[in-house]
Amino acid sequence: MDIVYLDEYMLTTKLMMEKEYAVKSKNIEVDQKTTNTVATACIAAISSGKGMVHNAVYDNSVDSVKFIGFLRRIMDKYGDDPFIIYMDSLRVHLSVKT
């Protein structure tokens, strides 16, 4: 049985300004036109059997509707083959709607 590992990552301009890194004695260069966004959510599912199962990028955070759609895409890729999803306890993962 394949185990699918699922996780999300949020990109925000606030995070970028607080957590920027550069090579010693070099300034970080950022194109403000391409990074001026409120938030971008990235979600990915990987497994040892299939590698990258599915990934997606969304404007703003992942809500129940987006997450259910993401799970359905994973289910479509596995068809009738059994699999287990391993994920953290993000609020959308535990929501009654989900």
All heavy atoms as an XYZ file, in Angstrom:
776
protein
N       0.855     -1.181      0.000
C       0.000      0.000      0.000
C       0.898      1.240      0.000
O       1.844      1.332      0.769
C      -0.916      0.001      1.216
C      -1.864      1.171      1.205
S      -3.081      1.206      2.533
C      -3.805     -0.397      2.424
N       0.591      2.193     -0.848
C       1.397      3.403     -0.979
C       1.005      4.424      0.103
O      -0.172      4.574      0.423
C       1.176      4.009     -2.365
C       2.353      4.824     -2.857
O       3.424      4.767     -2.225
O       2.206      5.501     -3.875
N       1.999      5.097      0.644
C       1.763      6.173      1.617
C       2.025      7.500      0.919
O       3.094      7.702      0.334
C       2.671      6.040      2.848
C       2.397      4.730      3.578
C       2.454      7.228      3.795
C       3.335      4.466      4.738
N       1.045      8.393      0.967
C       1.142      9.717      0.354
C       1.367     10.740      1.462
O       0.599     10.800      2.424
C      -0.146     10.060     -0.431
C      -0.076     11.462     -1.005
C      -0.388      9.033     -1.527
N       2.420     11.517      1.325
C       2.741     12.569      2.291
C       2.288     13.900      1.705
O       2.618     14.227      0.564
C       4.240     12.597      2.577
C       4.740     11.306      3.172
C       5.207     10.284      2.352
C       4.706     11.104      4.542
C       5.646      9.083      2.898
C       5.146      9.905      5.087
C       5.611      8.902      4.266
O       6.045      7.723      4.799
N       1.514     14.655      2.481
C       0.907     15.882      1.997
C       1.298     17.039      2.908
O       1.277     16.899      4.131
C      -0.613     15.681      2.001
C      -1.494     16.752      1.419
C      -2.714     16.101      0.816
C      -1.904     17.756      2.448
N       1.675     18.178      2.320
C       1.995     19.347      3.130
C       1.778     20.623      2.321
O       1.767     20.596      1.093
C       3.434     19.286      3.640
C       3.629     20.071      4.938
O       2.653     20.645      5.456
O       4.756     20.111      5.426
N       1.602     21.730      3.043
C       1.373     23.044      2.434
C       2.484     24.007      2.856
O       3.149     23.807      3.865
C       0.044     23.665      2.884
C      -1.168     22.837      2.629
C      -1.399     21.791      3.696
O      -0.786     21.845      4.769
O      -2.193     20.882      3.429
N       2.600     25.071      2.078
C       3.540     26.133      2.399
C       2.922     27.447      1.941
O       2.393     27.539      0.836
C       4.873     25.902      1.682
C       5.920     26.920      2.035
C       6.572     26.872      3.254
C       6.220     27.943      1.155
C       7.530     27.807      3.590
C       7.180     28.895      1.479
C       7.836     28.815      2.696
O       8.765     29.755      3.013
N       2.955     28.454      2.799
C       2.426     29.777      2.466
C       3.570     30.721      2.134
O       4.561     30.784      2.866
C       1.632     30.361      3.640
C       0.301     29.704      3.887
S      -0.878     29.904      2.535
C      -1.090     31.664      2.498
N       3.425     31.448      1.042
C       4.381     32.485      0.660
C       3.694     33.837      0.793
O       2.634     34.042      0.223
C       4.831     32.282     -0.787
C       5.484     30.947     -1.096
C       5.601     30.758     -2.599
C       6.839     30.869     -0.441
N       4.290     34.721      1.559
C       3.749     36.067      1.718
C       4.877     37.072      1.646
O       6.034     36.744      1.924
C       3.031     36.230      3.076
O       4.004     36.125      4.106
C       1.938     35.202      3.268
N       4.554     38.312      1.274
C       5.594     39.339      1.239
C       6.084     39.633      2.649
O       7.246     39.939      2.846
C       5.085     40.630      0.580
O       3.860     41.022      1.213
C       4.852     40.427     -0.897
N       5.236     39.506      3.644
C       5.660     39.732      5.033
C       6.712     38.693      5.435
O       7.735     39.017      6.015
C       4.472     39.656      5.980
C       4.839     39.894      7.431
C       3.605     39.891      8.314
C       3.968     40.279      9.717
N       4.070     39.216     10.639
N       6.466     37.440      5.102
C       7.425     36.383      5.420
C       8.749     36.632      4.706
O       9.812     36.477      5.283
C       6.857     35.025      5.016
C       7.796     33.832      5.204
C       8.071     33.612      6.688
C       7.204     32.597      4.593
N       8.659     37.046      3.443
C       9.877     37.279      2.674
C      10.737     38.357      3.330
O      11.947     38.232      3.414
C       9.520     37.697      1.250
C      10.715     37.817      0.338
S      10.226     38.253     -1.317
C       9.572     39.889     -1.069
N      10.113     39.418      3.804
C      10.862     40.509      4.424
C      11.466     40.092      5.766
O      12.522     40.563      6.137
C       9.961     41.727      4.632
C       9.408     42.294      3.346
S      10.714     42.705      2.188
C       9.785     43.434      0.886
N      10.808     39.185      6.490
C      11.306     38.759      7.794
C      12.318     37.617      7.695
O      13.168     37.462      8.559
C      10.142     38.281      8.670
C       9.214     39.397      9.087
C       8.030     38.875      9.881
O       7.898     37.647     10.050
O       7.215     39.697     10.327
N      12.246     36.802      6.664
C      13.040     35.576      6.585
C      13.943     35.541      5.356
O      14.192     34.502      4.796
C      12.115     34.349      6.562
C      11.173     34.266      7.722
C      11.905     34.017      9.011
C      10.903     33.867     10.153
N      11.508     33.827     11.440
N      14.426     36.664      4.910
C      15.273     36.669      3.720
C      16.700     36.254      4.078
O      17.189     36.516      5.172
C      15.260     38.040      3.063
C      15.792     39.142      3.943
C      15.549     40.515      3.372
O      14.567     40.717      2.665
O      16.382     41.384      3.656
N      17.330     35.561      3.150
C      18.711     35.106      3.334
C      19.506     35.432      2.083
O      18.979     35.381      0.988
C      18.754     33.590      3.585
C      18.069     33.184      4.853
C      16.753     32.751      4.848
C      18.732     33.252      6.075
C      16.111     32.383      6.020
C      18.099     32.880      7.249
C      16.794     32.448      7.211
O      16.171     32.090      8.361
N      20.765     35.723      2.239
C      21.644     35.991      1.107
C      23.044     35.506      1.451
O      23.385     35.306      2.621
C      21.658     37.488      0.791
N      23.843     35.341      0.421
C      25.245     34.979      0.613
C      25.931     36.109      1.376
O      25.615     37.291      1.181
C      25.919     34.756     -0.756
C      27.399     34.439     -0.601
C      25.204     33.662     -1.529
N      26.873     35.766      2.248
C      27.576     36.756      3.055
C      28.149     37.857      2.167
O      28.731     37.587      1.116
C      28.696     36.075      3.846
C      29.358     36.974      4.852
C      30.369     36.221      5.676
C      31.018     37.143      6.691
N      31.963     36.440      7.540
N      27.953     39.105      2.579
C      28.417     40.316      1.881
C      27.679     40.583      0.575
O      28.143     41.342     -0.252
C      29.923     40.247      1.616
O      30.626     40.099      2.836
N      26.541     39.940      0.363
C      25.724     40.184     -0.832
C      24.330     40.618     -0.384
O      23.806     40.120      0.599
C      25.586     38.917     -1.685
C      26.877     38.402     -2.244
C      27.240     39.141     -3.477
C      28.467     38.478     -4.106
N      28.854     39.100     -5.316
N      23.729     41.521     -1.107
C      22.364     41.943     -0.826
C      21.388     41.049     -1.586
O      21.656     40.654     -2.720
C      22.139     43.390     -1.246
C      22.897     44.365     -0.384
O      23.148     44.097      0.783
N      23.290     45.478     -0.959
N      20.269     40.766     -0.969
C      19.233     40.001     -1.653
C      18.551     40.920     -2.668
O      18.336     42.101     -2.409
C      18.211     39.416     -0.650
C      17.299     38.423     -1.348
C      17.422     40.499      0.043
C      16.497     37.576     -0.400
N      18.251     40.379     -3.845
C      17.579     41.141     -4.888
C      16.208     40.530     -5.130
O      16.097     39.325     -5.357
C      18.395     41.119     -6.173
C      19.725     41.840     -6.030
C      20.523     41.832     -7.316
O      19.935     41.582     -8.389
O      21.736     42.075     -7.238
N      15.181     41.358     -5.066
C      13.810     40.886     -5.224
C      13.103     41.776     -6.231
O      13.152     43.002     -6.141
C      13.054     40.935     -3.869
C      11.610     40.535     -4.052
C      13.751     40.067     -2.853
N      12.437     41.150     -7.198
C      11.632     41.883     -8.162
C      10.264     42.133     -7.537
O       9.449     41.210     -7.428
C      11.503     41.083     -9.455
C      10.683     41.799    -10.517
O      10.209     42.932    -10.267
O      10.505     41.235    -11.600
N      10.005     43.335     -7.100
C       8.758     43.653     -6.398
C       7.520     43.424     -7.256
O       6.451     43.124     -6.745
C       8.782     45.098     -5.896
C       9.770     45.343     -4.786
C       9.430     44.588     -3.513
O       8.270     44.368     -3.203
N      10.444     44.168     -2.793
N       7.652     43.531     -8.586
C       6.496     43.324     -9.460
C       5.995     41.885     -9.400
O       4.806     41.629     -9.487
C       6.851     43.690    -10.900
C       7.094     45.165    -11.103
C       7.497     45.451    -12.527
C       7.878     46.916    -12.675
N       8.394     47.204    -14.004
N       6.901     40.936     -9.251
C       6.498     39.529     -9.241
C       6.243     39.006     -7.837
O       5.698     37.927     -7.673
C       7.565     38.646     -9.911
O       8.789     38.793     -9.198
C       7.756     39.027    -11.366
N       6.623     39.740     -6.801
C       6.436     39.261     -5.436
C       5.423     40.067     -4.657
O       5.195     39.799     -3.497
C       7.775     39.278     -4.662
O       8.285     40.611     -4.674
C       8.764     38.324     -5.269
N       4.811     41.053     -5.258
C       3.856     41.892     -4.558
C       2.490     41.203     -4.538
O       1.590     41.528     -5.281
C       3.768     43.265     -5.218
C       3.044     44.256     -4.335
O       2.812     43.984     -3.163
N       2.682     45.385     -4.886
N       2.346     40.231     -3.670
C       1.109     39.469     -3.532
C       0.777     39.350     -2.052
O       1.672     39.379     -1.216
C       1.247     38.074     -4.173
O       0.015     37.381     -4.016
C       2.363     37.283     -3.546
N      -0.485     39.230     -1.739
C      -0.896     39.093     -0.346
C      -0.434     37.743      0.194
O       0.249     37.661      1.184
C      -2.424     39.242     -0.201
C      -2.846     38.995      1.227
C      -2.854     40.618     -0.662
N      -0.807     36.676     -0.502
C      -0.407     35.333     -0.067
C      -0.588     34.348     -1.212
O      -1.504     34.470     -2.014
C      -1.240     34.901      1.127
N       0.297     33.376     -1.248
C       0.206     32.283     -2.204
C       0.368     30.989     -1.425
O       1.299     30.857     -0.632
C       1.301     32.392     -3.277
O       1.148     33.635     -3.960
C       1.198     31.261     -4.277
N      -0.520     30.051     -1.642
C      -0.448     28.756     -0.965
C       0.031     27.696     -1.951
O      -0.462     27.614     -3.075
C      -1.815     28.369     -0.420
N       0.990     26.916     -1.511
C       1.497     25.783     -2.300
C       1.163     24.518     -1.528
O       1.357     24.456     -0.325
C       3.011     25.875     -2.465
S       3.562     27.429     -3.174
N       0.662     23.510     -2.224
C       0.342     22.237     -1.582
C       0.871     21.123     -2.484
O       0.753     21.203     -3.707
C      -1.179     22.113     -1.311
C      -1.502     20.837     -0.560
C      -1.980     22.243     -2.559
C      -2.932     20.766     -0.045
N       1.488     20.130     -1.872
C       2.063     19.028     -2.639
C       1.815     17.702     -1.939
O       1.744     17.633     -0.716
C       3.560     19.244     -2.820
N       1.702     16.655     -2.748
C       1.547     15.289     -2.253
C       2.588     14.421     -2.953
O       2.655     14.406     -4.185
C       0.140     14.775     -2.538
N       3.411     13.739     -2.167
C       4.439     12.870     -2.716
C       4.324     11.488     -2.088
O       3.764     11.342     -1.005
C       5.861     13.430     -2.481
C       6.146     13.585     -0.987
C       6.049     14.753     -3.205
C       7.584     13.919     -0.673
N       4.855     10.497     -2.782
C       4.874      9.139     -2.232
C       6.129      8.430     -2.710
O       6.734      8.820     -3.716
C       3.637      8.358     -2.657
O       3.746      7.938     -3.997
N       6.508      7.367     -2.005
C       7.675      6.598     -2.425
C       7.367      5.799     -3.685
O       8.254      5.525     -4.480
C       8.139      5.675     -1.299
O       7.101      4.806     -0.920
N       6.111      5.445     -3.888
C       5.729      4.645     -5.051
C       5.572      5.437     -6.334
O       5.980      5.006     -7.401
N       4.982      6.632     -6.242
C       4.693      7.426     -7.433
C       5.522      8.701     -7.534
O       5.421      9.421     -8.508
C       3.204      7.795     -7.476
C       2.277      6.618     -7.681
C       0.842      7.097     -7.837
C      -0.103      5.951     -8.028
N      -0.147      5.459     -9.390
N       6.303      9.023     -6.518
C       7.039     10.296     -6.539
C       6.061     11.444     -6.309
O       5.245     11.403     -5.394
N       6.113     12.462     -7.184
C       5.182     13.590     -7.072
C       3.808     13.124     -7.538
O       3.597     12.837     -8.713
C       5.652     14.767     -7.931
C       4.726     15.961     -7.879
S       4.551     16.739     -6.266
C       6.140     17.501     -6.081
N       2.876     13.037     -6.603
C       1.524     12.588     -6.923
C       0.716     13.742     -7.493
O       0.088     13.629     -8.545
C       0.819     12.002     -5.671
C      -0.606     11.593     -6.002
C       1.608     10.828     -5.120
N       0.746     14.878     -6.818
C       0.024     16.067     -7.290
C       0.551     17.285     -6.544
O       0.983     17.175     -5.396
C      -1.482     15.912     -7.045
C      -2.295     17.020     -7.627
N      -2.340     17.278     -8.979
C      -3.076     17.952     -7.058
C      -3.121     18.319     -9.211
N      -3.587     18.741     -8.047
N       0.514     18.446     -7.197
C       0.843     19.700     -6.534
C       0.001     20.807     -7.135
O      -0.482     20.679     -8.259
C       2.349     20.017     -6.642
C       2.786     20.238     -8.060
O       2.424     21.226     -8.676
N       3.574     19.325     -8.597
N      -0.196     21.861     -6.354
C      -1.023     22.975     -6.808
C      -0.591     24.256     -6.103
O      -0.028     24.225     -5.014
C      -2.497     22.696     -6.519
N      -0.875     25.377     -6.762
C      -0.597     26.701     -6.210
C      -1.903     27.482     -6.259
O      -2.592     27.500     -7.284
C       0.503     27.426     -7.023
C       0.732     28.825     -6.498
C       1.796     26.617     -7.019
N      -2.254     28.130     -5.138
C      -3.505     28.876     -5.034
C      -3.238     30.303     -4.562
O      -2.305     30.534     -3.789
C      -4.440     28.215     -4.004
C      -4.780     26.787     -4.293
C      -4.134     25.747     -3.635
C      -5.777     26.467     -5.208
C      -4.460     24.424     -3.884
C      -6.106     25.137     -5.466
C      -5.445     24.128     -4.799
O      -5.766     22.833     -5.046
N      -4.065     31.226     -4.999
C      -4.061     32.568     -4.415
C      -4.674     32.453     -3.025
O      -5.668     31.760     -2.847
C      -4.890     33.546     -5.247
C      -4.228     33.864     -6.575
O      -2.992     33.759     -6.662
O      -4.956     34.201     -7.527
N      -4.075     33.091     -2.071
C      -4.521     33.070     -0.678
C      -4.395     31.660     -0.090
O      -3.734     30.810     -0.645
C      -5.935     33.633     -0.541
C      -6.001     35.058     -1.062
O      -5.174     35.879     -0.704
N      -6.950     35.335     -1.937
N      -5.020     31.408      1.029
C      -4.847     30.134      1.725
C      -5.730     29.032      1.122
O      -6.622     29.302      0.329
C      -5.157     30.304      3.207
O      -6.487     30.715      3.367
N      -5.471     27.807      1.554
C      -6.253     26.654      1.103
C      -7.447     26.483      2.038
O      -7.283     26.301      3.233
C      -5.384     25.373      1.113
C      -6.218     24.160      0.734
C      -4.202     25.527      0.176
N      -8.653     26.563      1.476
C      -9.864     26.352      2.267
C     -10.377     24.932      2.004
O      -9.772     24.162      1.262
C     -10.928     27.407      1.946
C     -11.341     27.418      0.482
O     -11.013     26.464     -0.263
O     -12.005     28.380      0.071
N     -11.498     24.585      2.603
C     -12.047     23.229      2.470
C     -12.371     22.870      1.026
O     -12.111     21.749      0.589
C     -13.298     23.072      3.331
O     -12.954     23.074      4.687
N     -12.926     23.803      0.278
C     -13.291     23.528     -1.120
C     -12.037     23.206     -1.943
O     -12.000     22.228     -2.691
C     -14.061     24.723     -1.731
C     -14.291     24.522     -3.218
C     -15.386     24.935     -1.003
N     -10.998     24.019     -1.800
C      -9.746     23.777     -2.528
C      -9.107     22.462     -2.081
O      -8.599     21.699     -2.905
C      -8.765     24.924     -2.298
C      -9.200     26.240     -2.906
C      -8.236     27.350     -2.510
C      -8.722     28.697     -2.954
N      -7.879     29.791     -2.436
N      -9.136     22.201     -0.780
C      -8.501     20.994     -0.258
C      -9.226     19.735     -0.721
O      -8.597     18.748     -1.104
C      -8.428     21.051      1.271
C      -7.636     19.935      1.863
C      -6.294     19.780      1.570
C      -8.223     19.026      2.720
C      -5.555     18.734      2.116
C      -7.494     17.983      3.274
C      -6.159     17.842      2.965
N     -10.554     19.762     -0.730
C     -11.325     18.609     -1.215
C     -11.020     18.359     -2.692
O     -10.840     17.217     -3.121
C     -12.836     18.815     -0.969
C     -13.128     18.730      0.531
C     -13.667     17.795     -1.749
C     -14.519     19.187      0.923
N     -10.926     19.423     -3.478
C     -10.561     19.278     -4.897
C      -9.183     18.664     -5.053
O      -8.963     17.808     -5.922
N      -8.246     19.086     -4.209
C      -6.893     18.537     -4.239
C      -6.915     17.038     -3.913
O      -6.285     16.230     -4.596
C      -6.011     19.295     -3.245
C      -4.561     18.932     -3.322
C      -3.727     19.553     -4.231
C      -4.029     17.967     -2.487
C      -2.385     19.220     -4.311
C      -2.692     17.616     -2.553
C      -1.860     18.245     -3.481
N      -7.662     16.664     -2.874
C      -7.777     15.249     -2.494
C      -8.417     14.418     -3.599
O      -8.006     13.280     -3.853
C      -8.582     15.107     -1.201
C      -7.937     15.648      0.073
C      -8.908     15.534      1.242
C      -6.631     14.927      0.373
N      -9.399     14.976     -4.286
C     -10.062     14.248     -5.376
C      -9.083     13.960     -6.510
O      -9.132     12.897     -7.133
C     -11.269     15.031     -5.881
C     -12.429     14.941     -4.915
C     -13.712     15.456     -5.520
N     -14.783     15.243     -4.560
C     -15.687     16.151     -4.246
N     -15.665     17.336     -4.810
N     -16.628     15.879     -3.368
N      -8.184     14.904     -6.789
C      -7.183     14.675     -7.830
C      -6.242     13.526     -7.439
O      -5.837     12.731     -8.286
C      -6.409     15.955     -8.113
C      -7.233     16.976     -8.885
C      -6.438     18.238     -9.146
N      -7.251     19.341     -9.592
C      -8.023     20.111     -8.835
N      -8.127     19.865     -7.545
N      -8.701     21.110     -9.331
N      -5.904     13.465     -6.154
C      -5.070     12.346     -5.683
C      -5.829     11.032     -5.847
O      -5.286     10.042     -6.342
C      -4.653     12.553     -4.208
C      -3.726     13.763     -4.079
C      -3.973     11.302     -3.659
C      -3.427     14.166     -2.654
N      -7.089     11.028     -5.450
C      -7.904      9.816     -5.559
C      -8.021      9.371     -7.016
O      -7.955      8.170     -7.315
C      -9.289     10.055     -4.953
C      -9.246     10.234     -3.446
S     -10.791     10.835     -2.723
C     -11.911      9.532     -3.158
N      -8.166     10.323     -7.940
C      -8.249      9.991     -9.366
C      -6.969      9.313     -9.845
O      -7.015      8.397    -10.661
C      -8.501     11.248    -10.208
C      -9.895     11.809    -10.024
O     -10.772     11.090     -9.491
O     -10.109     12.985    -10.396
N      -5.824      9.752     -9.348
C      -4.543      9.176     -9.782
C      -4.353      7.753     -9.271
O      -3.674      6.954     -9.905
C      -3.396     10.071     -9.353
C      -3.398     11.377    -10.118
C      -2.158     12.177     -9.915
C      -2.277     13.434    -10.766
N      -1.101     14.245    -10.740
N      -4.948      7.438     -8.131
C      -4.822      6.086     -7.577
C      -5.917      5.147     -8.046
O      -5.767      3.933     -7.961
C      -4.768      6.137     -6.040
C      -3.384      6.451     -5.534
C      -2.977      7.750     -5.323
C      -2.466      5.431     -5.292
C      -1.693      8.047     -4.888
C      -1.185      5.706     -4.849
C      -0.808      7.017     -4.645
O       0.470      7.301     -4.222
N      -7.029      5.695     -8.494
C      -8.127      4.838     -8.949
C      -8.589      3.914     -7.838
O      -8.912      4.364     -6.738
N      -8.582      2.608     -8.092
C      -9.018      1.616     -7.102
C      -7.874      1.121     -6.226
O      -8.098      0.292     -5.335
C      -9.679      0.426     -7.803
C     -10.999      0.809     -8.458
O     -11.650      1.758     -7.977
O     -11.369      0.162     -9.456
N      -6.649      1.581     -6.481
C      -5.509      1.151     -5.669
C      -5.573      1.795     -4.278
O      -5.790      3.001     -4.162
C      -4.185      1.537     -6.336
C      -3.973      0.828     -7.657
O      -4.576     -0.249     -7.852
O      -3.204      1.347     -8.485
N      -5.379      1.006     -3.224
C      -5.428      1.573     -1.871
C      -4.191      2.433     -1.581
O      -3.107      2.175     -2.104
C      -5.448      0.342     -0.970
C      -4.804     -0.728     -1.776
C      -5.117     -0.425     -3.214
N      -4.382      3.454     -0.769
C      -3.282      4.317     -0.340
C      -3.649      4.967      0.986
O      -4.813      5.013      1.373
C      -2.943      5.376     -1.394
C      -4.032      6.383     -1.638
C      -4.006      7.621     -1.016
C      -5.087      6.093     -2.494
C      -5.002      8.549     -1.240
C      -6.092      7.017     -2.727
C      -6.050      8.252     -2.096
N      -2.647      5.458      1.672
C      -2.821      6.150      2.952
C      -2.292      7.567      2.784
O      -1.232      7.762      2.177
C      -2.032      5.442      4.071
C      -2.551      4.029      4.280
C      -2.078      6.237      5.369
C      -1.658      3.176      5.164
N      -3.017      8.552      3.320
C      -2.531      9.938      3.293
C      -2.025     10.304      4.680
O      -2.732     10.151      5.673
C      -3.630     10.928      2.864
C      -4.045     10.659      1.421
C      -3.139     12.363      3.010
C      -5.087     11.607      0.899
N      -0.798     10.792      4.729
C      -0.168     11.240      5.970
C      -0.055     12.750      5.890
O       0.540     13.285      4.953
C       1.219     10.596      6.094
C       1.955     10.963      7.347
C       1.715     10.301      8.539
C       2.904     11.979      7.334
C       2.400     10.630      9.697
C       3.588     12.313      8.489
C       3.333     11.643      9.652
O       4.011     11.979     10.794
N      -0.675     13.463      6.839
C      -0.651     14.925      6.832
C      -0.649     15.454      8.254
O      -0.949     14.726      9.201
C      -1.830     15.478      6.046
C      -3.187     15.040      6.529
S      -4.468     15.548      5.378
C      -5.726     14.361      5.755
N      -0.331     16.734      8.393
C      -0.305     17.353      9.713
C      -1.725     17.733     10.134
O      -2.702     17.367      9.478
C       0.634     18.562      9.728
C       0.266     19.615      8.693
O      -0.848     19.580      8.141
O       1.109     20.488      8.422
N      -1.843     18.454     11.220
C      -3.172     18.807     11.741
C      -3.554     20.254     11.427
O      -4.125     20.946     12.254
C      -3.234     18.544     13.246
O      -2.210     19.256     13.903
N      -3.270     20.673     10.210
C      -3.717     21.994      9.749
C      -5.238     22.068      9.879
O      -5.942     21.061      9.683
C      -3.287     22.205      8.302
C      -3.586     23.561      7.683
C      -2.742     24.640      8.351
C      -3.310     23.527      6.189
N      -5.747     23.223     10.197
C      -7.177     23.377     10.447
C      -8.052     22.829      9.312
O      -9.061     22.168      9.548
C      -7.503     24.853     10.685
C      -8.967     25.085     11.063
C      -9.256     26.522     11.344
N      -8.434     26.963     12.470
C      -8.348     28.218     12.860
N      -8.988     29.154     12.246
N      -7.604     28.547     13.882
N      -7.665     23.090      8.070
C      -8.471     22.613      6.929
C      -8.477     21.085      6.853
O      -9.437     20.491      6.378
C      -7.994     23.257      5.609
C      -6.668     22.682      5.151
C      -9.037     23.115      4.522
N      -7.448     20.422      7.350
C      -7.419     18.956      7.346
C      -8.418     18.375      8.334
O      -8.910     17.266      8.146
C      -6.027     18.432      7.740
C      -4.937     18.838      6.812
N      -3.618     18.684      7.127
C      -4.970     19.401      5.575
C      -2.875     19.126      6.122
N      -3.669     19.575      5.180
N      -8.716     19.098      9.388
C      -9.590     18.620     10.461
C     -11.013     19.174     10.387
O     -11.843     18.826     11.199
C      -8.977     18.980     11.828
C      -7.538     18.517     12.058
C      -7.019     19.051     13.376
C      -7.429     17.014     11.984
N     -11.255     20.041      9.432
C     -12.551     20.706      9.323
C     -13.683     19.701      9.067
O     -13.505     18.711      8.376
C     -12.495     21.708      8.153
O     -13.778     22.164      7.832
N     -14.842     19.972      9.632
C     -16.027     19.140      9.417
C     -16.400     19.153      7.933
O     -16.816     18.138      7.371
C     -17.208     19.637     10.287
C     -18.474     18.869      9.963
C     -16.861     19.529     11.751
N     -16.242     20.289      7.262
C     -16.534     20.397      5.842
C     -15.653     19.476      5.002
O     -16.073     18.939      3.994
C     -16.342     21.832      5.349
C     -17.312     22.826      5.923
C     -16.978     24.218      5.407
C     -17.852     25.252      6.053
N     -17.496     26.611      5.608
N     -14.404     19.313      5.426
C     -13.456     18.487      4.687
C     -13.725     17.038      4.974
O     -13.683     16.189      4.151
C     -12.003     18.833      5.075
O     -11.800     20.229      4.899
C     -11.021     18.092      4.207
